[in-house]
């Protein structure tokens, strides 16, 4: 799939899956920083920040504050496997 979507990188799945698993006490998507992503995945903080900015442009993640990101409904659909390659190419 990653080869078929020019902007998508394998590390994006790790970032999005981590963000999908990070929840508040109420069960809402948690707000996370690249540093938190870096500490909890195999992705470096610097790379996580760059990818979060790209994923924000594509609508899979939203920036809620400077350096703070949250998974969108579209991002959750990606994690759940509900988007196909054609959907991703068009983002």
PDB file of N, CA, C and O in Angstrom:
ATOM      1  N   UNK A   1       0.812  -1.193   0.000  1.00  0.00           N
ATOM      2  CA  UNK A   1       0.000   0.000   0.000  1.00  0.00           C
ATOM      3  C   UNK A   1       0.856   1.259   0.000  1.00  0.00           C
ATOM      4  O   UNK A   1       0.547   2.219  -0.705  1.00  0.00           O
ATOM      5  N   UNK A   2       1.933   1.262   0.787  1.00  0.00           N
ATOM      6  CA  UNK A   2       2.751   2.458   0.930  1.00  0.00           C
ATOM      7  C   UNK A   2       3.399   2.877  -0.382  1.00  0.00           C
ATOM      8  O   UNK A   2       3.585   4.067  -0.637  1.00  0.00           O
ATOM      9  N   UNK A   3       3.740   1.900  -1.211  1.00  0.00           N
ATOM     10  CA  UNK A   3       4.347   2.216  -2.505  1.00  0.00           C
ATOM     11  C   UNK A   3       3.351   2.832  -3.464  1.00  0.00           C
ATOM     12  O   UNK A   3       3.737   3.554  -4.383  1.00  0.00           O
ATOM     13  N   UNK A   4       2.072   2.556  -3.262  1.00  0.00           N
ATOM     14  CA  UNK A   4       1.028   3.057  -4.151  1.00  0.00           C
ATOM     15  C   UNK A   4       0.566   4.470  -3.799  1.00  0.00           C
ATOM     16  O   UNK A   4      -0.149   5.101  -4.577  1.00  0.00           O
ATOM     17  N   UNK A   5       0.965   4.962  -2.646  1.00  0.00           N
ATOM     18  CA  UNK A   5       0.572   6.301  -2.187  1.00  0.00           C
ATOM     19  C   UNK A   5       1.855   7.084  -1.932  1.00  0.00           C
ATOM     20  O   UNK A   5       2.514   6.861  -0.917  1.00  0.00           O
ATOM     21  N   UNK A   6       2.227   8.001  -2.836  1.00  0.00           N
ATOM     22  CA  UNK A   6       3.530   8.669  -2.764  1.00  0.00           C
ATOM     23  C   UNK A   6       3.860   9.347  -1.434  1.00  0.00           C
ATOM     24  O   UNK A   6       5.017   9.331  -1.015  1.00  0.00           O
ATOM     25  N   UNK A   7       2.891   9.931  -0.775  1.00  0.00           N
ATOM     26  CA  UNK A   7       3.178  10.679   0.447  1.00  0.00           C
ATOM     27  C   UNK A   7       3.194   9.804   1.697  1.00  0.00           C
ATOM     28  O   UNK A   7       3.676  10.242   2.741  1.00  0.00           O
ATOM     29  N   UNK A   8       2.681   8.584   1.614  1.00  0.00           N
ATOM     30  CA  UNK A   8       2.538   7.708   2.779  1.00  0.00           C
ATOM     31  C   UNK A   8       3.833   6.945   3.054  1.00  0.00           C
ATOM     32  O   UNK A   8       4.435   6.382   2.140  1.00  0.00           O
ATOM     33  N   UNK A   9       4.257   6.932   4.321  1.00  0.00           N
ATOM     34  CA  UNK A   9       5.463   6.212   4.725  1.00  0.00           C
ATOM     35  C   UNK A   9       5.096   5.121   5.723  1.00  0.00           C
ATOM     36  O   UNK A   9       4.111   5.259   6.448  1.00  0.00           O
ATOM     37  N   UNK A  10       5.868   4.039   5.774  1.00  0.00           N
ATOM     38  CA  UNK A  10       5.568   2.965   6.730  1.00  0.00           C
ATOM     39  C   UNK A  10       5.457   3.458   8.178  1.00  0.00           C
ATOM     40  O   UNK A  10       4.650   2.934   8.946  1.00  0.00           O
ATOM     41  N   UNK A  11       6.248   4.447   8.551  1.00  0.00           N
ATOM     42  CA  UNK A  11       6.197   4.956   9.930  1.00  0.00           C
ATOM     43  C   UNK A  11       4.859   5.615  10.245  1.00  0.00           C
ATOM     44  O   UNK A  11       4.489   5.732  11.413  1.00  0.00           O
ATOM     45  N   UNK A  12       4.134   6.045   9.227  1.00  0.00           N
ATOM     46  CA  UNK A  12       2.834   6.679   9.464  1.00  0.00           C
ATOM     47  C   UNK A  12       1.875   5.721  10.170  1.00  0.00           C
ATOM     48  O   UNK A  12       1.093   6.136  11.025  1.00  0.00           O
ATOM     49  N   UNK A  13       1.938   4.435   9.807  1.00  0.00           N
ATOM     50  CA  UNK A  13       1.057   3.460  10.451  1.00  0.00           C
ATOM     51  C   UNK A  13       1.366   3.372  11.943  1.00  0.00           C
ATOM     52  O   UNK A  13       0.442   3.326  12.755  1.00  0.00           O
ATOM     53  N   UNK A  14       2.661   3.347  12.325  1.00  0.00           N
ATOM     54  CA  UNK A  14       3.024   3.293  13.745  1.00  0.00           C
ATOM     55  C   UNK A  14       2.490   4.515  14.482  1.00  0.00           C
ATOM     56  O   UNK A  14       1.954   4.406  15.584  1.00  0.00           O
ATOM     57  N   UNK A  15       2.644   5.667  13.863  1.00  0.00           N
ATOM     58  CA  UNK A  15       2.182   6.910  14.489  1.00  0.00           C
ATOM     59  C   UNK A  15       0.670   6.893  14.657  1.00  0.00           C
ATOM     60  O   UNK A  15       0.157   7.188  15.737  1.00  0.00           O
ATOM     61  N   UNK A  16      -0.038   6.549  13.598  1.00  0.00           N
ATOM     62  CA  UNK A  16      -1.503   6.559  13.648  1.00  0.00           C
ATOM     63  C   UNK A  16      -2.043   5.485  14.588  1.00  0.00           C
ATOM     64  O   UNK A  16      -3.024   5.722  15.294  1.00  0.00           O
ATOM     65  N   UNK A  17      -1.421   4.317  14.608  1.00  0.00           N
ATOM     66  CA  UNK A  17      -1.873   3.273  15.536  1.00  0.00           C
ATOM     67  C   UNK A  17      -1.628   3.677  16.981  1.00  0.00           C
ATOM     68  O   UNK A  17      -2.457   3.410  17.852  1.00  0.00           O
ATOM     69  N   UNK A  18      -0.492   4.321  17.241  1.00  0.00           N
ATOM     70  CA  UNK A  18      -0.250   4.798  18.603  1.00  0.00           C
ATOM     71  C   UNK A  18      -1.289   5.844  18.985  1.00  0.00           C
ATOM     72  O   UNK A  18      -1.849   5.804  20.080  1.00  0.00           O
ATOM     73  N   UNK A  19      -1.541   6.774  18.079  1.00  0.00           N
ATOM     74  CA  UNK A  19      -2.515   7.823  18.374  1.00  0.00           C
ATOM     75  C   UNK A  19      -3.910   7.233  18.587  1.00  0.00           C
ATOM     76  O   UNK A  19      -4.666   7.729  19.423  1.00  0.00           O
ATOM     77  N   UNK A  20      -4.257   6.193  17.849  1.00  0.00           N
ATOM     78  CA  UNK A  20      -5.564   5.555  18.011  1.00  0.00           C
ATOM     79  C   UNK A  20      -5.680   4.861  19.369  1.00  0.00           C
ATOM     80  O   UNK A  20      -6.769   4.782  19.937  1.00  0.00           O
ATOM     81  N   UNK A  21      -4.570   4.367  19.882  1.00  0.00           N
ATOM     82  CA  UNK A  21      -4.608   3.685  21.171  1.00  0.00           C
ATOM     83  C   UNK A  21      -4.535   4.647  22.352  1.00  0.00           C
ATOM     84  O   UNK A  21      -4.891   4.278  23.471  1.00  0.00           O
ATOM     85  N   UNK A  22      -4.080   5.866  22.117  1.00  0.00           N
ATOM     86  CA  UNK A  22      -3.951   6.852  23.191  1.00  0.00           C
ATOM     87  C   UNK A  22      -5.313   7.517  23.427  1.00  0.00           C
ATOM     88  O   UNK A  22      -5.818   8.235  22.564  1.00  0.00           O
ATOM     89  N   UNK A  23      -5.889   7.274  24.581  1.00  0.00           N
ATOM     90  CA  UNK A  23      -7.233   7.761  24.896  1.00  0.00           C
ATOM     91  C   UNK A  23      -7.244   8.516  26.221  1.00  0.00           C
ATOM     92  O   UNK A  23      -6.430   8.264  27.110  1.00  0.00           O
ATOM     93  N   UNK A  24      -8.184   9.444  26.327  1.00  0.00           N
ATOM     94  CA  UNK A  24      -8.387  10.139  27.595  1.00  0.00           C
ATOM     95  C   UNK A  24      -9.195   9.236  28.517  1.00  0.00           C
ATOM     96  O   UNK A  24      -9.645   8.168  28.100  1.00  0.00           O
ATOM     97  N   UNK A  25      -9.379   9.651  29.753  1.00  0.00           N
ATOM     98  CA  UNK A  25     -10.178   8.876  30.706  1.00  0.00           C
ATOM     99  C   UNK A  25     -11.621   8.718  30.233  1.00  0.00           C
ATOM    100  O   UNK A  25     -12.295   7.758  30.607  1.00  0.00           O
ATOM    101  N   UNK A  26     -12.099   9.658  29.409  1.00  0.00           N
ATOM    102  CA  UNK A  26     -13.470   9.577  28.874  1.00  0.00           C
ATOM    103  C   UNK A  26     -13.549   8.738  27.602  1.00  0.00           C
ATOM    104  O   UNK A  26     -14.637   8.514  27.071  1.00  0.00           O
ATOM    105  N   UNK A  27     -12.386   8.267  27.109  1.00  0.00           N
ATOM    106  CA  UNK A  27     -12.379   7.453  25.904  1.00  0.00           C
ATOM    107  C   UNK A  27     -12.206   8.234  24.613  1.00  0.00           C
ATOM    108  O   UNK A  27     -12.246   7.656  23.527  1.00  0.00           O
ATOM    109  N   UNK A  28     -12.013   9.543  24.722  1.00  0.00           N
ATOM    110  CA  UNK A  28     -11.787  10.376  23.539  1.00  0.00           C
ATOM    111  C   UNK A  28     -10.334  10.242  23.084  1.00  0.00           C
ATOM    112  O   UNK A  28      -9.470   9.880  23.882  1.00  0.00           O
ATOM    113  N   UNK A  29     -10.054  10.534  21.791  1.00  0.00           N
ATOM    114  CA  UNK A  29      -8.658  10.514  21.344  1.00  0.00           C
ATOM    115  C   UNK A  29      -7.811  11.495  22.162  1.00  0.00           C
ATOM    116  O   UNK A  29      -8.202  12.644  22.369  1.00  0.00           O
ATOM    117  N   UNK A  30      -6.661  11.030  22.618  1.00  0.00           N
ATOM    118  CA  UNK A  30      -5.777  11.876  23.417  1.00  0.00           C
ATOM    119  C   UNK A  30      -5.004  12.833  22.521  1.00  0.00           C
ATOM    120  O   UNK A  30      -4.797  12.566  21.338  1.00  0.00           O
ATOM    121  N   UNK A  31      -4.588  13.931  23.092  1.00  0.00           N
ATOM    122  CA  UNK A  31      -3.707  14.877  22.408  1.00  0.00           C
ATOM    123  C   UNK A  31      -2.280  14.454  22.737  1.00  0.00           C
ATOM    124  O   UNK A  31      -1.919  14.302  23.904  1.00  0.00           O
ATOM    125  N   UNK A  32      -1.470  14.265  21.692  1.00  0.00           N
ATOM    126  CA  UNK A  32      -0.101  13.773  21.903  1.00  0.00           C
ATOM    127  C   UNK A  32       0.905  14.661  21.187  1.00  0.00           C
ATOM    128  O   UNK A  32       0.566  15.361  20.232  1.00  0.00           O
ATOM    129  N   UNK A  33       2.126  14.624  21.652  1.00  0.00           N
ATOM    130  CA  UNK A  33       3.218  15.376  21.046  1.00  0.00           C
ATOM    131  C   UNK A  33       4.157  14.404  20.318  1.00  0.00           C
ATOM    132  O   UNK A  33       4.135  13.204  20.590  1.00  0.00           O
ATOM    133  N   UNK A  34       4.963  14.908  19.411  1.00  0.00           N
ATOM    134  CA  UNK A  34       5.970  14.045  18.782  1.00  0.00           C
ATOM    135  C   UNK A  34       6.902  13.389  19.804  1.00  0.00           C
ATOM    136  O   UNK A  34       7.363  12.268  19.592  1.00  0.00           O
ATOM    137  N   UNK A  35       7.178  14.076  20.896  1.00  0.00           N
ATOM    138  CA  UNK A  35       8.032  13.496  21.939  1.00  0.00           C
ATOM    139  C   UNK A  35       7.375  12.256  22.546  1.00  0.00           C
ATOM    140  O   UNK A  35       8.038  11.241  22.758  1.00  0.00           O
ATOM    141  N   UNK A  36       6.091  12.338  22.820  1.00  0.00           N
ATOM    142  CA  UNK A  36       5.359  11.196  23.376  1.00  0.00           C
ATOM    143  C   UNK A  36       5.321  10.049  22.364  1.00  0.00           C
ATOM    144  O   UNK A  36       5.492   8.885  22.727  1.00  0.00           O
ATOM    145  N   UNK A  37       5.095  10.388  21.096  1.00  0.00           N
ATOM    146  CA  UNK A  37       5.100   9.359  20.044  1.00  0.00           C
ATOM    147  C   UNK A  37       6.472   8.690  19.986  1.00  0.00           C
ATOM    148  O   UNK A  37       6.567   7.466  19.904  1.00  0.00           O
ATOM    149  N   UNK A  38       7.533   9.498  20.030  1.00  0.00           N
ATOM    150  CA  UNK A  38       8.883   8.969  19.972  1.00  0.00           C
ATOM    151  C   UNK A  38       9.224   8.054  21.137  1.00  0.00           C
ATOM    152  O   UNK A  38       9.944   7.070  20.965  1.00  0.00           O
ATOM    153  N   UNK A  39       8.718   8.368  22.305  1.00  0.00           N
ATOM    154  CA  UNK A  39       9.010   7.551  23.491  1.00  0.00           C
ATOM    155  C   UNK A  39       8.231   6.235  23.491  1.00  0.00           C
ATOM    156  O   UNK A  39       8.604   5.292  24.189  1.00  0.00           O
ATOM    157  N   UNK A  40       7.163   6.171  22.719  1.00  0.00           N
ATOM    158  CA  UNK A  40       6.294   5.004  22.768  1.00  0.00           C
ATOM    159  C   UNK A  40       6.256   4.184  21.488  1.00  0.00           C
ATOM    160  O   UNK A  40       5.517   3.202  21.408  1.00  0.00           O
ATOM    161  N   UNK A  41       7.035   4.569  20.490  1.00  0.00           N
ATOM    162  CA  UNK A  41       7.099   3.836  19.226  1.00  0.00           C
ATOM    163  C   UNK A  41       8.564   3.734  18.795  1.00  0.00           C
ATOM    164  O   UNK A  41       9.463   4.169  19.513  1.00  0.00           O
ATOM    165  N   UNK A  42       8.786   3.167  17.638  1.00  0.00           N
ATOM    166  CA  UNK A  42      10.142   3.090  17.093  1.00  0.00           C
ATOM    167  C   UNK A  42      10.485   4.304  16.249  1.00  0.00           C
ATOM    168  O   UNK A  42      11.547   4.345  15.627  1.00  0.00           O
ATOM    169  N   UNK A  43       9.597   5.299  16.217  1.00  0.00           N
ATOM    170  CA  UNK A  43       9.768   6.502  15.397  1.00  0.00           C
ATOM    171  C   UNK A  43      10.437   7.583  16.243  1.00  0.00           C
ATOM    172  O   UNK A  43      10.029   7.809  17.382  1.00  0.00           O
ATOM    173  N   UNK A  44      11.448   8.248  15.711  1.00  0.00           N
ATOM    174  CA  UNK A  44      12.116   9.317  16.474  1.00  0.00           C
ATOM    175  C   UNK A  44      11.192  10.520  16.633  1.00  0.00           C
ATOM    176  O   UNK A  44      10.257  10.709  15.855  1.00  0.00           O
ATOM    177  N   UNK A  45      11.469  11.325  17.650  1.00  0.00           N
ATOM    178  CA  UNK A  45      10.671  12.521  17.903  1.00  0.00           C
ATOM    179  C   UNK A  45      10.681  13.442  16.683  1.00  0.00           C
ATOM    180  O   UNK A  45       9.641  13.956  16.273  1.00  0.00           O
ATOM    181  N   UNK A  46      11.858  13.642  16.116  1.00  0.00           N
ATOM    182  CA  UNK A  46      11.995  14.542  14.973  1.00  0.00           C
ATOM    183  C   UNK A  46      11.186  14.036  13.773  1.00  0.00           C
ATOM    184  O   UNK A  46      10.477  14.803  13.120  1.00  0.00           O
ATOM    185  N   UNK A  47      11.301  12.758  13.499  1.00  0.00           N
ATOM    186  CA  UNK A  47      10.559  12.181  12.377  1.00  0.00           C
ATOM    187  C   UNK A  47       9.058  12.205  12.666  1.00  0.00           C
ATOM    188  O   UNK A  47       8.258  12.482  11.773  1.00  0.00           O
ATOM    189  N   UNK A  48       8.679  11.918  13.902  1.00  0.00           N
ATOM    190  CA  UNK A  48       7.259  11.953  14.275  1.00  0.00           C
ATOM    191  C   UNK A  48       6.681  13.353  14.054  1.00  0.00           C
ATOM    192  O   UNK A  48       5.553  13.490  13.580  1.00  0.00           O
ATOM    193  N   UNK A  49       7.447  14.386  14.395  1.00  0.00           N
ATOM    194  CA  UNK A  49       6.978  15.752  14.179  1.00  0.00           C
ATOM    195  C   UNK A  49       6.765  16.054  12.711  1.00  0.00           C
ATOM    196  O   UNK A  49       5.756  16.649  12.330  1.00  0.00           O
ATOM    197  N   UNK A  50       7.719  15.642  11.885  1.00  0.00           N
ATOM    198  CA  UNK A  50       7.598  15.872  10.438  1.00  0.00           C
ATOM    199  C   UNK A  50       6.406  15.110   9.868  1.00  0.00           C
ATOM    200  O   UNK A  50       5.664  15.640   9.041  1.00  0.00           O
ATOM    201  N   UNK A  51       6.225  13.873  10.308  1.00  0.00           N
ATOM    202  CA  UNK A  51       5.118  13.072   9.784  1.00  0.00           C
ATOM    203  C   UNK A  51       3.778  13.580  10.294  1.00  0.00           C
ATOM    204  O   UNK A  51       2.792  13.536   9.558  1.00  0.00           O
ATOM    205  N   UNK A  52       3.712  14.060  11.529  1.00  0.00           N
ATOM    206  CA  UNK A  52       2.459  14.631  12.039  1.00  0.00           C
ATOM    207  C   UNK A  52       2.051  15.846  11.216  1.00  0.00           C
ATOM    208  O   UNK A  52       0.867  16.042  10.943  1.00  0.00           O
ATOM    209  N   UNK A  53       3.015  16.656  10.823  1.00  0.00           N
ATOM    210  CA  UNK A  53       2.701  17.813   9.981  1.00  0.00           C
ATOM    211  C   UNK A  53       2.154  17.354   8.631  1.00  0.00           C
ATOM    212  O   UNK A  53       1.198  17.937   8.120  1.00  0.00           O
ATOM    213  N   UNK A  54       2.750  16.321   8.054  1.00  0.00           N
ATOM    214  CA  UNK A  54       2.262  15.790   6.775  1.00  0.00           C
ATOM    215  C   UNK A  54       0.888  15.152   6.940  1.00  0.00           C
ATOM    216  O   UNK A  54       0.008  15.352   6.102  1.00  0.00           O
ATOM    217  N   UNK A  55       0.699  14.395   7.998  1.00  0.00           N
ATOM    218  CA  UNK A  55      -0.588  13.745   8.239  1.00  0.00           C
ATOM    219  C   UNK A  55      -1.683  14.770   8.520  1.00  0.00           C
ATOM    220  O   UNK A  55      -2.856  14.521   8.242  1.00  0.00           O
ATOM    221  N   UNK A  56      -1.302  15.915   9.070  1.00  0.00           N
ATOM    222  CA  UNK A  56      -2.252  17.008   9.271  1.00  0.00           C
ATOM    223  C   UNK A  56      -2.704  17.561   7.923  1.00  0.00           C
ATOM    224  O   UNK A  56      -3.892  17.810   7.718  1.00  0.00           O
ATOM    225  N   UNK A  57      -1.767  17.749   7.014  1.00  0.00           N
ATOM    226  CA  UNK A  57      -2.115  18.228   5.666  1.00  0.00           C
ATOM    227  C   UNK A  57      -3.089  17.287   4.975  1.00  0.00           C
ATOM    228  O   UNK A  57      -3.932  17.721   4.190  1.00  0.00           O
ATOM    229  N   UNK A  58      -2.971  15.995   5.268  1.00  0.00           N
ATOM    230  CA  UNK A  58      -3.797  14.968   4.618  1.00  0.00           C
ATOM    231  C   UNK A  58      -5.104  14.708   5.346  1.00  0.00           C
ATOM    232  O   UNK A  58      -5.944  13.952   4.858  1.00  0.00           O
ATOM    233  N   UNK A  59      -5.289  15.329   6.518  1.00  0.00           N
ATOM    234  CA  UNK A  59      -6.549  15.201   7.244  1.00  0.00           C
ATOM    235  C   UNK A  59      -6.651  14.002   8.168  1.00  0.00           C
ATOM    236  O   UNK A  59      -7.717  13.748   8.728  1.00  0.00           O
ATOM    237  N   UNK A  60      -5.563  13.255   8.342  1.00  0.00           N
ATOM    238  CA  UNK A  60      -5.601  12.089   9.218  1.00  0.00           C
ATOM    239  C   UNK A  60      -5.336  12.459  10.678  1.00  0.00           C
ATOM    240  O   UNK A  60      -5.705  11.724  11.594  1.00  0.00           O
ATOM    241  N   UNK A  61      -4.702  13.589  10.874  1.00  0.00           N
ATOM    242  CA  UNK A  61      -4.349  14.110  12.195  1.00  0.00           C
ATOM    243  C   UNK A  61      -4.693  15.591  12.193  1.00  0.00           C
ATOM    244  O   UNK A  61      -4.640  16.242  11.149  1.00  0.00           O
ATOM    245  N   UNK A  62      -5.045  16.126  13.356  1.00  0.00           N
ATOM    246  CA  UNK A  62      -5.256  17.572  13.443  1.00  0.00           C
ATOM    247  C   UNK A  62      -4.323  18.161  14.489  1.00  0.00           C
ATOM    248  O   UNK A  62      -4.004  17.528  15.496  1.00  0.00           O
ATOM    249  N   UNK A  63      -3.902  19.373  14.226  1.00  0.00           N
ATOM    250  CA  UNK A  63      -3.055  20.099  15.168  1.00  0.00           C
ATOM    251  C   UNK A  63      -3.981  20.839  16.118  1.00  0.00           C
ATOM    252  O   UNK A  63      -4.764  21.687  15.690  1.00  0.00           O
ATOM    253  N   UNK A  64      -3.896  20.526  17.402  1.00  0.00           N
ATOM    254  CA  UNK A  64      -4.766  21.170  18.382  1.00  0.00           C
ATOM    255  C   UNK A  64      -4.065  22.302  19.119  1.00  0.00           C
ATOM    256  O   UNK A  64      -4.712  23.135  19.754  1.00  0.00           O
ATOM    257  N   UNK A  65      -2.754  22.327  19.031  1.00  0.00           N
ATOM    258  CA  UNK A  65      -1.949  23.380  19.644  1.00  0.00           C
ATOM    259  C   UNK A  65      -0.555  23.253  19.041  1.00  0.00           C
ATOM    260  O   UNK A  65      -0.275  22.304  18.309  1.00  0.00           O
ATOM    261  N   UNK A  66       0.295  24.184  19.339  1.00  0.00           N
ATOM    262  CA  UNK A  66       1.658  24.111  18.799  1.00  0.00           C
ATOM    263  C   UNK A  66       2.334  22.826  19.279  1.00  0.00           C
ATOM    264  O   UNK A  66       2.547  22.637  20.476  1.00  0.00           O
ATOM    265  N   UNK A  67       2.670  21.941  18.326  1.00  0.00           N
ATOM    266  CA  UNK A  67       3.355  20.698  18.657  1.00  0.00           C
ATOM    267  C   UNK A  67       2.482  19.649  19.320  1.00  0.00           C
ATOM    268  O   UNK A  67       2.996  18.685  19.887  1.00  0.00           O
ATOM    269  N   UNK A  68       1.167  19.823  19.257  1.00  0.00           N
ATOM    270  CA  UNK A  68       0.239  18.869  19.879  1.00  0.00           C
ATOM    271  C   UNK A  68      -0.762  18.418  18.819  1.00  0.00           C
ATOM    272  O   UNK A  68      -1.368  19.243  18.136  1.00  0.00           O
ATOM    273  N   UNK A  69      -0.929  17.109  18.686  1.00  0.00           N
ATOM    274  CA  UNK A  69      -1.753  16.542  17.623  1.00  0.00           C
ATOM    275  C   UNK A  69      -2.759  15.545  18.167  1.00  0.00           C
ATOM    276  O   UNK A  69      -2.594  14.978  19.247  1.00  0.00           O
ATOM    277  N   UNK A  70      -3.816  15.351  17.372  1.00  0.00           N
ATOM    278  CA  UNK A  70      -4.873  14.414  17.743  1.00  0.00           C
ATOM    279  C   UNK A  70      -5.351  13.688  16.485  1.00  0.00           C
ATOM    280  O   UNK A  70      -5.407  14.286  15.410  1.00  0.00           O
ATOM    281  N   UNK A  71      -5.685  12.440  16.609  1.00  0.00           N
ATOM    282  CA  UNK A  71      -6.193  11.643  15.499  1.00  0.00           C
ATOM    283  C   UNK A  71      -7.578  12.145  15.097  1.00  0.00           C
ATOM    284  O   UNK A  71      -8.407  12.437  15.959  1.00  0.00           O
ATOM    285  N   UNK A  72      -7.827  12.245  13.806  1.00  0.00           N
ATOM    286  CA  UNK A  72      -9.153  12.627  13.308  1.00  0.00           C
ATOM    287  C   UNK A  72      -9.984  11.368  13.047  1.00  0.00           C
ATOM    288  O   UNK A  72      -9.480  10.247  13.124  1.00  0.00           O
ATOM    289  N   UNK A  73     -11.258  11.576  12.738  1.00  0.00           N
ATOM    290  CA  UNK A  73     -12.123  10.449  12.370  1.00  0.00           C
ATOM    291  C   UNK A  73     -11.572   9.747  11.128  1.00  0.00           C
ATOM    292  O   UNK A  73     -11.616   8.520  11.030  1.00  0.00           O
ATOM    293  N   UNK A  74     -11.052  10.533  10.181  1.00  0.00           N
ATOM    294  CA  UNK A  74     -10.460   9.957   8.974  1.00  0.00           C
ATOM    295  C   UNK A  74      -9.228   9.124   9.326  1.00  0.00           C
ATOM    296  O   UNK A  74      -9.009   8.058   8.751  1.00  0.00           O
ATOM    297  N   UNK A  75      -8.430   9.610  10.265  1.00  0.00           N
ATOM    298  CA  UNK A  75      -7.273   8.848  10.730  1.00  0.00           C
ATOM    299  C   UNK A  75      -7.686   7.542  11.378  1.00  0.00           C
ATOM    300  O   UNK A  75      -7.026   6.519  11.197  1.00  0.00           O
ATOM    301  N   UNK A  76      -8.775   7.570  12.133  1.00  0.00           N
ATOM    302  CA  UNK A  76      -9.286   6.346  12.751  1.00  0.00           C
ATOM    303  C   UNK A  76      -9.765   5.370  11.680  1.00  0.00           C
ATOM    304  O   UNK A  76      -9.567   4.162  11.810  1.00  0.00           O
ATOM    305  N   UNK A  77     -10.392   5.885  10.622  1.00  0.00           N
ATOM    306  CA  UNK A  77     -10.815   5.029   9.510  1.00  0.00           C
ATOM    307  C   UNK A  77      -9.608   4.347   8.865  1.00  0.00           C
ATOM    308  O   UNK A  77      -9.683   3.177   8.491  1.00  0.00           O
ATOM    309  N   UNK A  78      -8.501   5.071   8.735  1.00  0.00           N
ATOM    310  CA  UNK A  78      -7.272   4.487   8.190  1.00  0.00           C
ATOM    311  C   UNK A  78      -6.797   3.343   9.075  1.00  0.00           C
ATOM    312  O   UNK A  78      -6.500   2.256   8.578  1.00  0.00           O
ATOM    313  N   UNK A  79      -6.722   3.578  10.376  1.00  0.00           N
ATOM    314  CA  UNK A  79      -6.259   2.556  11.312  1.00  0.00           C
ATOM    315  C   UNK A  79      -7.181   1.332  11.268  1.00  0.00           C
ATOM    316  O   UNK A  79      -6.720   0.194  11.357  1.00  0.00           O
ATOM    317  N   UNK A  80      -8.469   1.578  11.132  1.00  0.00           N
ATOM    318  CA  UNK A  80      -9.445   0.486  11.104  1.00  0.00           C
ATOM    319  C   UNK A  80      -9.493  -0.244   9.760  1.00  0.00           C
ATOM    320  O   UNK A  80     -10.232  -1.217   9.612  1.00  0.00           O
ATOM    321  N   UNK A  81      -8.705   0.222   8.775  1.00  0.00           N
ATOM    322  CA  UNK A  81      -8.674  -0.424   7.470  1.00  0.00           C
ATOM    323  C   UNK A  81      -9.860  -0.099   6.591  1.00  0.00           C
ATOM    324  O   UNK A  81     -10.167  -0.847   5.663  1.00  0.00           O
ATOM    325  N   UNK A  82     -10.533   1.008   6.868  1.00  0.00           N
ATOM    326  CA  UNK A  82     -11.725   1.379   6.119  1.00  0.00           C
ATOM    327  C   UNK A  82     -11.428   2.251   4.900  1.00  0.00           C
ATOM    328  O   UNK A  82     -12.341   2.567   4.137  1.00  0.00           O
ATOM    329  N   UNK A  83     -10.174   2.644   4.706  1.00  0.00           N
ATOM    330  CA  UNK A  83      -9.790   3.441   3.541  1.00  0.00           C
ATOM    331  C   UNK A  83      -8.991   2.566   2.589  1.00  0.00           C
ATOM    332  O   UNK A  83      -8.153   1.774   3.021  1.00  0.00           O
ATOM    333  N   UNK A  84      -9.247   2.707   1.308  1.00  0.00           N
ATOM    334  CA  UNK A  84      -8.434   1.957   0.352  1.00  0.00           C
ATOM    335  C   UNK A  84      -7.399   2.885  -0.287  1.00  0.00           C
ATOM    336  O   UNK A  84      -7.383   4.088  -0.028  1.00  0.00           O
ATOM    337  N   UNK A  85      -6.553   2.316  -1.110  1.00  0.00           N
ATOM    338  CA  UNK A  85      -5.451   3.059  -1.715  1.00  0.00           C
ATOM    339  C   UNK A  85      -5.957   4.270  -2.484  1.00  0.00           C
ATOM    340  O   UNK A  85      -5.359   5.342  -2.396  1.00  0.00           O
ATOM    341  N   UNK A  86      -7.045   4.124  -3.239  1.00  0.00           N
ATOM    342  CA  UNK A  86      -7.581   5.238  -4.011  1.00  0.00           C
ATOM    343  C   UNK A  86      -8.012   6.386  -3.106  1.00  0.00           C
ATOM    344  O   UNK A  86      -7.801   7.552  -3.438  1.00  0.00           O
ATOM    345  N   UNK A  87      -8.618   6.061  -1.959  1.00  0.00           N
ATOM    346  CA  UNK A  87      -9.004   7.099  -1.000  1.00  0.00           C
ATOM    347  C   UNK A  87      -7.777   7.870  -0.522  1.00  0.00           C
ATOM    348  O   UNK A  87      -7.810   9.096  -0.415  1.00  0.00           O
ATOM    349  N   UNK A  88      -6.702   7.152  -0.236  1.00  0.00           N
ATOM    350  CA  UNK A  88      -5.492   7.774   0.281  1.00  0.00           C
ATOM    351  C   UNK A  88      -4.778   8.610  -0.759  1.00  0.00           C
ATOM    352  O   UNK A  88      -4.240   9.671  -0.442  1.00  0.00           O
ATOM    353  N   UNK A  89      -4.767   8.148  -1.987  1.00  0.00           N
ATOM    354  CA  UNK A  89      -4.103   8.924  -3.052  1.00  0.00           C
ATOM    355  C   UNK A  89      -4.742  10.291  -3.216  1.00  0.00           C
ATOM    356  O   UNK A  89      -4.062  11.269  -3.525  1.00  0.00           O
ATOM    357  N   UNK A  90      -6.049  10.356  -3.008  1.00  0.00           N
ATOM    358  CA  UNK A  90      -6.783  11.597  -3.231  1.00  0.00           C
ATOM    359  C   UNK A  90      -6.655  12.586  -2.080  1.00  0.00           C
ATOM    360  O   UNK A  90      -7.120  13.719  -2.198  1.00  0.00           O
ATOM    361  N   UNK A  91      -6.044  12.192  -0.983  1.00  0.00           N
ATOM    362  CA  UNK A  91      -5.925  13.110   0.160  1.00  0.00           C
ATOM    363  C   UNK A  91      -4.856  14.137  -0.078  1.00  0.00           C
ATOM    364  O   UNK A  91      -4.617  14.990   0.777  1.00  0.00           O
TER     365      UNK A  91
END
